[in-house]
Amino acid sequence: NAGVTQTPKFRVLKTGQSMTLLCAQDMNHEYMYWYRQDPGMGLRLIHYSVGEGTTAKGEVPDGYNVSRLKKQNFLLGLESAAPSQTSVYFCASTRANEQFFGPGTRLTVL
Amino acid sequence: AQSVTQPDIHITVSEGASLELRCNYSYGATPYLFWYVQSPGQGLQLLLKYFSGDTLVQGIKGFEAEFKRSQSSFNLRKPSVHWSDAAEYFCAVAPGSNDYKLSFGAGTTVTVRA
């Protein structure tokens, strides 16, 4: 039982490049979330999903897209990366009002 | 929309001393309340949570938190701090009633001195 895993752990992009972050959970959770963490700002919700095939916008969705084609996976895409998207990205899934977090992906956009 | 304020950005405490981290929230009803801890380079670990009932909540690692409705607060405490408690602590709220989206405070960094 791996819990919530994130791929990759680190990534450096150039402005304008695209990439996809993968989140996987093996706990059969319905709800999944993507957050970004920036110094002095805590974590902010980017997008979330309440089940397979569904997605919704969170607090800071601009510049990101998501997909939930399989219940266990939640993908976060950056179509054209910008320096403002340099951050640490956390994925989480929910059971019984408790969110389980992945280890994070540190993304730098140059 | 709900919001969370952690007034203290950084706290330094001596090992063995008590610790209290403050958290105030703004929300129309009583939300679900959480405290998470993040060690450097790590993900977030849940310390404790409050949904209803007894306003004093016990968590892991010897932490406890008290919900005070009149003050819209959910402060975290530990009677005796260990060096391993050095970390960043986040207070978070969720609306509840099947809405689990978390809003986080900005975090409080705790430094423990010998």
Interface residues (C-beta under 8 A of the other chain):
Chain A: Y31 Y33 Y35 G40 M41 G42 L43 R44 L45 Y48 G58 E59 F90 T94 N97 E98 Q99 F101 G102 P103 G104
Chain B: V4 I9 Y32 Y36 Q42 G43 L44 Q45 L46 K49 F51 F90 A92 A94 G96 Y100 K101 L102 S103 F104 G105 A106 G107
